Amino acid sequence: MEKTSIEAEEVIVENAKSVAFKDLPPPKEGLKPDDISILLFYQYVEPDWTEAEHRAALKKVISIGAAHNIKGRG
């Protein structure tokens, strides 16, 4: 049976819990004032992307993040 995109993703349970209304962990040691510790972005596209376009965009963003040592919340 072919896996859907959601079934193919790995979920780390301890990182999948809501942190809403909880204290945030302290910043990492040694950060300079201009260092970025969290980066959020949103992209709205019209018309909606196809599944293939979405996968391609996600793959590109992940590769750019990996090249610059930018990781997710986990």
Secondary structure, DSSP 8 states (H G I E B T S, - for coil): ----HHHHS---GGGSS--TTS------TT--TT--S--------SS---HHHHHHHHHHHHHHHHHTT-----
